[in-house]
Amino acid sequence: MTRTPQAAAEEAAAELRSQTGADTYDIALVMGSGWAPAADLLGDSGHELAAADLPGFRPPGVDGHSGTVRSISDGNRNLLAFLGRTHLYEGHGTDAVVHGVRTAVAAGARTVVLTNAAGGINPAYPVGSPVLISDHLNMTSRSPLSGATFVDMTETYSAELRETARSVAPDLAEGVYAQMPGPQFETPAEIRMLSAMGADLVGMSTVLEAIAARAAGARVLGLSLVTNVAAGLQGANLDHEDVLATGRDSADRVGRLLADVVAKL
């Protein structure tokens, strides 16, 4: 009999508890491109294991994603950090994309922090800027939900959590994030379309995970690091190596920001 996605997540959560010794987790973080070094600032790492050693997880398929899971102690709380993620364009389906989030919630996490590298559409957000996600556009034509699973998405990204983040960094900007399916970068015409639709940021992750987290009853905080100007808004072509380089250059600053925000959640 084929396991349901929820059963797969519960199996992975049970194995996670067994390997880390943590009975439950309070907060889960998905560290996108450029954000992984921030995990070092979140607290004491008790265990780190390859995600592929847990049921239902796949090895990393993208440069900049280590494919490990870290169990972190933050005083009286347990944090779970996924250093990388599975993307829709890798071809494994939506359940694989959101398996980490579902596993985290099954392991007890009621707050999920989703980070990513994004192209900047709004000129007010220069390269290197961290930006809160206030809402999203799902341009993948896909959903991790099936059947009559009607989930209210009015407040996908918690206003309370965004306010907490701004209490740490009052000048922290926020904007609308659009997820495209990838793996190709967007065309200038697609960027003009997204801008007309109200998008400030564009990338290839996060949205499906946010939907799954909300469906599971978790609060979501989203943070993008602007790693490049979106296609057609400057003369240069886009290159994934430039995305990684910006992430490395910004690692200390955004890592400290994320650690300070998480400490207040």
N, C-alpha and C positions, 0 to 999 in steps of 0.2 A: 504494500500500500504506500502511495506517495505521501510524504509528510507535508503538512501545511506549512506555510512560511512561519507561522507563530510557533508551531511545534519545533521547527528547525532552530528558531531563535532561543527557545527555552532550553533545548539540548545544548546549544553553544554556551548559554549563560551558566548552565550547571557545570560544564567543563571548565569555564572561566573561573568560577568560584573554587572548584577543586584545585586548579593549578596555582591560583593566587592566594588562596586562604581567606579572601574577603567574603563575608556573608552577603553584603549588599553594597551598592554604589549609589552615591548621591548625585553626581554630575558626570556626564559623559561629554567628551570633546572629540570632534573629528578634525584632524589637522591637515589642511589642504597644502598645496604647494606654497612654500615660503614660511609656513607656520610651524613646522615640526620642531625647530629649536626652542620654541616657546614651552614645550613640554618640560624642558629641563628646569624651568623656573616655577613650575606649579606646585612642587613639594617633593617629598622623598619618594623615590621610585622603589617599591618593594619587589616587583616582578616585571619582567618584560619578556614577551614571547612572540613568536611568529604567528600572525593572524591565521595563516594557513594551517596551523596546528590545531585550530579550533574548528568544530564541525560547521560546514557551510561557507567558510571563508576561502578566498582564492589568493594566490600569490600576487604581489604587486605587478601591475602591467604598465606603469608609467614612471619615467624618470622623476625623481624628487619625492617619491612615495616609498617609504621603507617597508611598509607592510607589516609593521609590528604593533602590538597592543601593550600598553604600559599601565600597570596598576600603581596608583600614586596615593600616598597618605598626605592629607592637608589638615594637620591638626586632628580634629575629631571627625573629619569626613574622608570618604574614599572617592577618588576620582579615577575615571577610566579614559585613557587617551588613545585614540586610534591614529597612528602615525602614517596616514595615507588612507585611501579609499578605493573602491571599485567604481569605475565610471560606466555610464550607459554605453558609450561608444566601444567598450571592450567586447561587447556582444554577448554578455552572459545573462541579460534580461534584468528587469527592474527588481526582482527579488534579491538578486546578488548585490545590486547597488545599495539597497536599504537594509541589508542583513545586519550590518554593524549597528545601526541605530536600533533596530528591533531587538538585537541581542542586549544592548545596553539597557534598554527599558525593561526587558525581561529580567535583567540582573539588578533592577531596583532604581535605576536612574530616572528621576522625574524632571530633570533639566538637561537639555541637550544643546551644546554649543557647536555650531557648524561654521567652519572657517574655509576660505577659499582664496585663490588667486583670481583676479578679475581684470577684464579690460575696462578702461575708463571711457564711458560715453559722455558723461557730464564733464565739461571742461573745468568745472570748479573742483574736481577731484584729481589732483595731479598724481603722477606715478610715485609710488611709495606711501600713499595715503591709506590709512585704515578707515573703512566706512561701515557703519552699521547698516544691516539690511532691514528696511522697514516693511517691505512687501516684495512679491516676486511675480514674474511672468513665466509660466511654464510653456516653453516653446518646443518641447520635445514630442508633443502629441502622445505622451505616455503617462501612465499613473501607476504607482506601486499598489494601488488598491484595486479590488475586483468585486464584482457582485454589487449588491445594494448596500455599499458602505458609504453612507452619506456623512461626510465630515465637514463641519463648519470651518472655513478657512478665513473668516473675517479678520481674525487676529492671529495669523500664522506666527509672526515674530512678536513675542511678548512685549507690550508697551512697558510693562513693569521692569523687565530685564534691560530694555534699552535705556530706561531712565537710570537704572543702577549703573550701567556702563557710562552714561554721561556724568554721573556723580564722580566718577574717577577721572574722566577726561571731558570737561564741559564743552570743548570745541569739537568733539567727535561728530563728524558729519553722518548723515544717513541718506539712503536712497533705495530705489527699486532695482532689484537684480533680475536679470533675464537669463534663464538657462537654455542654451542651444544644445542640440544633440552631439555636435562634434563628429569625429575628431578634427575636422578641418576648422580653421579659424573662419570668422564671419567675413562676408564680402562687404565692401563699402555700402552697397545698396541695402543689405540686411541691417547694417548699423543705422542707416538713416531711418529704416522702418522701425527699429527698436526705439530710437530716439523719439519718433513721432508717437509711439505707443506709451511713452513715459518712462522708459528704462534709463537708469543712470549707470548701470554696470552690466557686464555680460560675461558669462563663463559657461562651463560644461559640467557643473555639479550642483549639489546643495538642495535644489528645489525638491527633487523626489524624496530626499532624506527628510526634509522639513515636513512634507506631506505625511510620510510614514510616522514620524515622531508625534505629530499632532493627532493622527489616528490612534496612536497608542496612549494618548493622554498626557504626553510630556510637554513642558514649556520649551520654547525654542528661542535661542539667541543666535543671530547670524552676523558674521563679520567678514568682510572682504578686504583683501589687500590689493590695491590697484597696482598691477605689475606692468601694465603697458597701456598705451593709448589705443583705443579700438580702431579697427581698419578704416582707412580713408580719412582719418582725422589728423594725420600727419604724413609726411612723405615716406617714412621708413616702412618696410615690410615687417610682418610679425614673425617671431621666432620663439619657440619654446625655451631655448637656452636663455633668451633675454628675460623671460618670466622667472626662471630659476635664479638668475643673477640678481634680479631685483629683490627676490625673496631673501637671498643671502645677505644682501646689503641692508635690508630692513629688519633682519631677524631679531636683533637685540631690542630695538625700539618697540616693535609690535609684540614681541614676547613679553616684555615688561608690562605693556598695556594689558595684554590678555591675562597675565598672572594677577595683576591688580584687580581686574574686573571679576575674575573667578573668585578671588578672596572675599568679594562682597556679595556674591550670589547666595 
